[in-house]
Each structure stands twice: as C-alpha cells, then as structure tokens.
C-alpha cells in the first residue's frame, strides 16, 4: 500500500514535468524558458527524493519484519 507522502511526491513530479513541457513548448520569452528549466530541475530533484524515500521506507519495513520475527528482536 502506498502512503500519502509518496502519492503527493508523484503528483508534484507530474505537475512539474507538465509545467516544464508547457512553458518550454509555448514560452516565447527568456523568462518562460528559464521557468521551464527551473521546473524541470525541480522535477528531477523530486524524482531523486522519491527514490530515496522509497528505499528508506523499504528498509524500515524490512527492519520491522526482522525485529518482529519468531526469535524476538535481532541484535
């Protein structure tokens, strides 16, 4: 089951990518191009954050499963 934080991260990534594509496709000024590049960089940063968050969550779940095993807490 996905948690709420990961869903919001994915929504933010999609919004940044869509905004980036729209600004770069329709923008005729340097400001629109710069804003599109900033949104693209933000989307990339959010993708990395989501990956690290997912890895951390899986490690937490693995640790919790290992500690709640039949032998009790692992040392």
Secondary structure, DSSP 8 states (H G I E B T S, - for coil): ---HHHHHHHHHHHHHHHHHHHHHHH--SHHHHHHHHHHHHHHHHHHHHHHHHHHHHHHHHHHHHHHTSTT-S--
